[in-house]
């Protein structure tokens, strides 16, 4: 007797985003009806599992405003059968309510028990600046053989947004936050020996995220570096490192492939009074949290900030989507004695998220 395997998965997503005001051309929205285009999928990514029924490991959604008043939705790590190879997404619109259905359209006589994650991507719009939209996304896992009277159990991914041309958010299944591990995001650090200023020569290191993978069920992005000394031209070539940056549930992880060690370097789920390991037997305490504009940020976005202190004094500030305002994404435990470190800038493409300003 032939058996078919149907696996269904979804999540519930509640998103509240605040759009910005400004001179935005909404003529594109007025001329066209809302639709879905540029659907894509990555194919089976190099991380599989067999058996069990929890296929939500590392699954999350990226929501990004793109050209033409469109919203780019990327469903990261949507788990499907390893044999799946054909997908489809459809959209239904009723006023400002938008329903997206993601389907596995692969027609298989038999399905394997192997599951792997896929990334699905598509654009929805055009949407109107400053307008609130209610989204519902339904993901149907397959494969879907030609069987009559099939009944799919589905759950719904729902969220509300106020569309903004600056919108850039991530949802991990529990809360909405700014993207952190986004391909192309770049951090600039400088360091120099602790010597007299006239003898000091700064060395610069620029780290860029590129290419993704799954490690221990968590989405990671590769880290590429280029370095130069003060007065030298910035090199054009990037060097791939053995380091990866990942995020899950507000925690930012740094993984070393050479030592096979994964470490939490930032944790945006912390609340006032919580502690975070700083060094051997030394902990920083969360003094307070706030949603605020970050001095040195040019994008006008209010970010969740965490103030950490030691013995009641503020030692560092973490800004969501940026990192430590003192160390960037550097592991402070590997900082060398007698070396000054300064986080200079964080940017993606031509958008500066943060730039250090001389007090």
C-alpha positions as CSV (number, residue, x, y, z in Angstrom):
1,X,0.0,0.0,0.0
2,X,1.4,3.3,-1.0
3,X,1.9,5.8,1.8
4,X,2.2,9.5,1.4
5,X,3.8,11.9,3.8
6,X,2.2,15.3,4.4
7,X,3.9,17.7,6.7
8,X,2.4,21.0,7.5
9,X,4.1,23.9,9.4
10,X,3.4,27.5,10.1
11,X,3.9,30.1,12.8
12,X,1.9,33.0,14.3
13,X,3.5,36.3,13.6
14,X,2.4,39.6,15.2
15,X,4.2,42.6,13.9
16,X,3.8,46.2,14.6
17,X,6.0,48.6,12.6
18,X,5.9,52.3,12.6
19,X,6.4,54.0,9.2
20,X,8.2,57.3,8.6
21,X,6.8,60.3,7.0
22,X,8.3,62.2,4.1
23,X,8.0,63.1,0.5
24,X,7.3,59.6,-1.0
25,X,5.9,59.0,-4.5
26,X,2.8,56.8,-4.2
27,X,2.0,57.1,-7.9
28,X,3.1,53.5,-8.4
29,X,0.6,52.3,-5.8
30,X,-2.3,54.3,-7.4
31,X,-1.6,52.9,-10.8
32,X,-1.4,49.2,-10.0
33,X,-3.3,46.6,-8.0
34,X,-1.4,44.8,-5.3
35,X,0.1,41.6,-6.6
36,X,2.9,39.0,-6.0
37,X,6.0,38.7,-8.2
38,X,9.6,37.5,-8.4
39,X,9.0,34.3,-6.5
40,X,12.1,32.2,-5.8
41,X,13.4,29.4,-3.7
42,X,16.9,28.3,-2.8
43,X,16.4,24.5,-3.2
44,X,17.3,22.1,-0.4
45,X,19.9,23.7,1.8
46,X,22.7,21.6,3.3
47,X,21.1,20.6,6.5
48,X,18.6,17.7,6.7
49,X,16.9,15.7,9.4
50,X,14.8,12.5,9.5
51,X,11.9,11.5,11.7
52,X,10.0,13.5,14.3
53,X,7.4,16.2,13.5
54,X,9.0,19.5,14.6
55,X,10.3,21.1,11.5
56,X,10.5,24.7,12.6
57,X,14.2,24.8,13.5
58,X,15.7,28.2,12.6
59,X,12.5,29.3,10.7
60,X,11.8,33.0,10.5
61,X,10.7,35.8,8.2
62,X,12.5,38.8,6.8
63,X,10.4,41.8,5.8
64,X,12.2,44.5,3.7
65,X,10.9,47.4,1.7
66,X,12.4,47.4,-1.9
67,X,12.0,49.6,-4.9
68,X,8.6,50.3,-6.4
69,X,6.8,50.4,-3.1
70,X,7.2,46.6,-2.8
71,X,7.6,44.5,0.3
72,X,10.1,41.7,0.0
73,X,9.1,38.7,2.1
74,X,11.8,36.0,2.7
75,X,10.7,32.9,4.5
76,X,14.0,31.6,5.9
77,X,14.3,27.8,6.6
78,X,10.9,26.8,5.5
79,X,11.0,23.0,6.0
80,X,9.9,20.7,3.2
81,X,10.5,17.2,2.0
82,X,14.0,16.7,0.6
83,X,12.5,15.6,-2.7
84,X,10.5,18.8,-3.2
85,X,11.5,20.9,-6.1
86,X,8.5,23.0,-7.2
87,X,6.9,25.7,-5.1
88,X,4.3,28.4,-5.7
89,X,2.9,31.4,-3.8
90,X,-0.4,33.1,-4.5
91,X,-1.9,36.3,-3.1
92,X,-5.5,37.4,-2.3
93,X,-6.3,41.0,-1.5
94,X,-9.3,42.5,0.2
95,X,-8.8,46.2,0.8
96,X,-5.7,46.4,3.1
97,X,-6.0,42.7,4.1
98,X,-3.5,40.5,2.2
99,X,-3.4,36.7,2.3
100,X,-0.4,34.8,0.9
101,X,-0.5,31.1,0.4
102,X,2.8,29.2,0.0
103,X,2.5,25.8,-1.6
104,X,4.7,22.8,-2.3
105,X,3.5,21.9,-5.7
106,X,5.8,18.9,-6.2
107,X,4.0,15.9,-7.5
108,X,5.5,12.7,-6.0
109,X,4.3,9.2,-5.9
110,X,6.3,8.6,-2.7
111,X,7.7,11.1,-0.3
112,X,11.0,10.5,1.6
113,X,11.3,10.9,5.3
114,X,14.2,13.3,4.9
115,X,13.4,17.0,5.5
116,X,15.5,20.0,4.7
117,X,15.1,23.8,4.9
118,X,14.3,26.0,1.9
119,X,14.3,29.8,1.6
120,X,11.2,31.2,-0.2
121,X,11.2,34.7,-1.4
122,X,8.8,37.0,-3.2
123,X,7.7,40.6,-3.5
124,X,4.2,41.9,-2.6
125,X,2.8,45.3,-3.6
126,X,2.9,48.0,-4.6
127,X,2.0,49.2,-1.1
128,X,1.3,52.8,0.0
129,X,3.6,54.7,2.3
130,X,2.3,55.2,5.8
131,X,-0.6,52.7,5.3
132,X,-1.4,49.8,7.6
133,X,-1.8,46.4,6.1
134,X,-2.9,43.1,7.7
135,X,-1.1,40.1,6.4
136,X,-1.8,36.4,6.7
137,X,0.7,33.9,5.3
138,X,-0.2,30.2,5.1
139,X,2.5,27.6,4.5
140,X,1.4,24.2,3.2
141,X,4.1,21.5,3.5
142,X,4.0,18.7,0.9
143,X,4.7,17.0,-1.2
144,X,1.2,17.2,-2.7
145,X,0.4,14.0,-4.7
146,X,-2.6,13.8,-6.9
147,X,-5.0,12.4,-4.2
148,X,-8.6,13.4,-4.1
149,X,-10.2,14.9,-1.1
150,X,-6.9,15.9,0.6
151,X,-7.4,17.8,3.8
152,X,-4.5,20.0,5.0
153,X,-4.2,21.1,8.5
154,X,-2.9,24.7,8.4
155,X,-1.9,27.3,10.9
156,X,-1.6,31.0,10.0
157,X,1.3,33.4,10.1
158,X,-0.3,36.8,10.7
159,X,1.2,40.3,11.2
160,X,0.2,43.9,10.8
161,X,2.6,46.5,9.3
162,X,2.6,50.2,8.5
163,X,4.5,50.2,5.2
164,X,7.6,52.4,5.1
165,X,10.3,52.8,2.5
166,X,12.7,52.2,5.3
167,X,11.1,49.1,6.6
168,X,13.5,46.3,7.5
169,X,12.5,43.8,10.2
170,X,12.9,40.2,11.2
171,X,10.5,37.9,13.2
172,X,11.8,34.8,14.9
173,X,8.4,33.4,16.0
174,X,8.2,35.3,19.3
175,X,9.0,39.0,18.7
176,X,9.8,41.4,16.0
177,X,13.3,43.0,15.8
178,X,15.6,44.7,13.4
179,X,17.6,42.4,11.2
180,X,21.0,41.8,12.5
181,X,22.6,39.1,10.4
182,X,21.8,40.5,7.0
183,X,23.9,39.8,4.0
184,X,26.0,42.8,3.1
185,X,25.9,44.4,6.5
186,X,29.4,45.7,7.4
187,X,31.2,46.7,10.6
188,X,34.4,48.8,10.7
189,X,36.7,48.5,13.7
190,X,40.0,50.2,14.4
191,X,42.7,49.4,16.9
192,X,46.1,50.7,18.0
193,X,48.7,50.1,20.7
194,X,48.1,52.1,23.9
195,X,50.9,54.5,23.3
196,X,51.3,58.3,23.1
197,X,48.9,59.8,20.4
198,X,51.8,61.0,18.3
199,X,53.2,57.4,18.1
200,X,49.8,55.8,17.5
201,X,49.0,54.2,14.1
202,X,45.5,52.9,13.7
203,X,44.8,49.5,12.0
204,X,41.4,49.1,10.4
205,X,39.4,45.9,10.0
206,X,36.2,45.8,8.0
207,X,33.9,42.7,8.4
208,X,31.1,42.0,6.0
209,X,28.4,39.2,6.1
210,X,28.1,37.0,3.0
211,X,26.6,33.6,2.3
212,X,24.4,31.7,4.7
213,X,24.4,28.2,6.3
214,X,22.8,26.4,9.2
215,X,24.8,25.4,12.2
216,X,23.0,23.5,15.0
217,X,19.7,24.4,13.5
218,X,20.5,28.2,13.6
219,X,20.9,30.4,10.5
220,X,24.4,31.8,10.2
221,X,26.1,34.1,7.8
222,X,29.7,33.9,6.8
223,X,32.1,36.7,7.9
224,X,34.6,38.2,5.4
225,X,37.4,40.6,6.4
226,X,39.7,43.2,4.8
227,X,42.3,45.1,6.7
228,X,44.6,48.1,6.2
229,X,46.7,50.6,8.2
230,X,46.0,54.3,8.6
231,X,47.2,56.1,5.5
232,X,47.0,53.1,3.2
233,X,44.3,52.6,0.6
234,X,41.4,50.3,1.4
235,X,41.9,47.0,-0.3
236,X,39.3,45.8,-2.8
237,X,39.5,42.1,-2.0
238,X,37.7,40.4,0.9
239,X,39.1,37.4,2.7
240,X,36.8,34.6,3.9
241,X,37.3,33.8,7.6
242,X,36.5,30.8,9.7
243,X,33.9,32.9,11.6
244,X,30.1,33.0,11.2
245,X,27.5,35.2,12.8
246,X,24.0,33.9,13.6
247,X,20.9,35.0,15.5
248,X,17.9,33.3,17.1
249,X,15.4,34.6,19.7
250,X,17.2,37.9,20.1
251,X,20.6,36.3,20.8
252,X,23.5,36.9,18.5
253,X,26.0,34.1,18.1
254,X,29.5,33.9,16.8
255,X,30.7,30.5,15.6
256,X,34.3,29.5,14.9
257,X,34.6,26.7,12.4
258,X,38.2,26.1,13.2
259,X,37.5,25.4,16.9
260,X,33.9,24.3,16.5
261,X,32.9,26.7,19.3
262,X,29.6,28.8,19.3
263,X,29.4,31.7,21.7
264,X,26.7,34.3,22.5
265,X,28.2,37.8,22.0
266,X,25.0,39.8,22.3
267,X,21.5,39.1,23.8
268,X,18.7,41.5,23.0
269,X,16.2,39.5,25.0
270,X,17.8,40.7,28.3
271,X,15.8,42.8,30.7
272,X,16.7,45.1,33.5
273,X,18.5,43.3,36.3
274,X,19.7,40.4,34.0
275,X,23.4,39.6,33.8
276,X,25.7,38.7,30.9
277,X,29.1,37.0,31.1
278,X,31.8,39.5,30.2
279,X,35.0,37.6,31.2
280,X,36.1,34.8,33.5
281,X,33.8,35.2,36.6
282,X,33.0,38.8,35.6
283,X,29.4,39.7,34.6
284,X,27.8,42.8,33.2
285,X,24.4,43.8,34.6
286,X,21.6,45.3,32.6
287,X,21.0,48.8,34.1
288,X,18.1,49.6,31.8
289,X,16.5,49.3,28.3
290,X,14.9,51.8,26.1
291,X,13.7,52.3,22.5
292,X,15.5,55.4,21.2
293,X,17.4,57.0,18.4
294,X,21.1,56.1,18.5
295,X,23.5,59.0,18.4
296,X,25.6,58.4,15.3
297,X,22.8,56.7,13.5
298,X,21.6,58.4,10.3
299,X,18.6,56.3,9.3
300,X,16.2,57.8,11.9
301,X,15.1,54.4,13.2
302,X,14.3,54.0,16.9
303,X,16.1,50.9,18.2
304,X,15.9,48.8,21.3
305,X,19.0,49.7,23.4
306,X,20.4,47.9,26.3
307,X,22.6,49.6,28.9
308,X,25.1,47.4,30.6
309,X,27.1,48.3,33.6
310,X,29.6,47.1,36.2
311,X,29.3,48.1,39.8
312,X,26.5,50.6,38.9
313,X,28.5,52.4,36.2
314,X,27.6,52.2,32.5
315,X,30.2,50.1,30.6
316,X,28.6,49.5,27.2
317,X,25.4,50.0,25.2
318,X,24.0,47.5,22.8
319,X,21.8,48.8,19.9
320,X,19.5,46.4,18.1
321,X,20.6,45.8,14.5
322,X,24.0,47.4,15.2
323,X,25.7,45.7,18.0
324,X,27.9,46.9,20.9
325,X,28.6,50.7,20.5
326,X,32.0,50.0,22.0
327,X,33.0,46.7,20.4
328,X,30.7,46.2,17.4
329,X,30.6,42.4,16.9
330,X,34.0,41.8,18.4
331,X,34.3,39.2,21.1
332,X,35.5,41.3,24.0
333,X,37.1,38.3,25.7
334,X,39.7,38.1,22.9
335,X,40.7,41.7,23.1
336,X,44.4,42.1,23.6
337,X,45.9,43.8,26.7
338,X,47.5,47.1,25.8
339,X,45.5,47.5,22.6
340,X,42.8,50.2,22.1
341,X,39.7,49.2,20.2
342,X,37.2,51.5,18.7
343,X,33.9,50.6,16.8
344,X,33.9,53.1,13.9
345,X,30.9,52.4,11.7
346,X,28.1,49.9,10.7
347,X,26.5,50.2,7.3
348,X,24.7,48.2,4.6
349,X,25.0,49.2,1.0
350,X,24.9,53.1,1.1
351,X,22.8,53.2,4.3
352,X,24.8,54.1,7.4
353,X,23.2,52.5,10.5
354,X,25.8,53.9,12.9
355,X,28.9,56.0,12.8
356,X,31.1,57.0,15.7
357,X,31.2,60.7,16.5
358,X,34.0,62.4,18.4
359,X,32.5,63.5,21.8
